[in-house]
Amino acid sequence: MFIIGPLKTEKFIQLIESQNTIGFKVDLKATKNDVKGEVEKLFSVKVADVRTCVTAKGEKHAFVKLAAGSKAEDIATKLKMA
């Protein structure tokens, strides 16, 4: 398991609504392909793009943009974010 949990700040909630992108805190050793595969497997969606960054706190965040047929809002609802 590379995904630690969803990111639930206002910024990430806005990304869900405006860009069909959902944010996760992930393991530092996780690659973009690891995150993509795990999101597609766990939530049965298609991923268009994954961007990652390491924060000043030493955490790794992944921004997962979903393909046109998939909705980030559905994942947020499953994770009880919305």
Helices and strands as residue ranges (DSSP letters): E 3-6, H 10-19, E 21-26, H 32-43, E 47-54, E 60-66, H 72-78
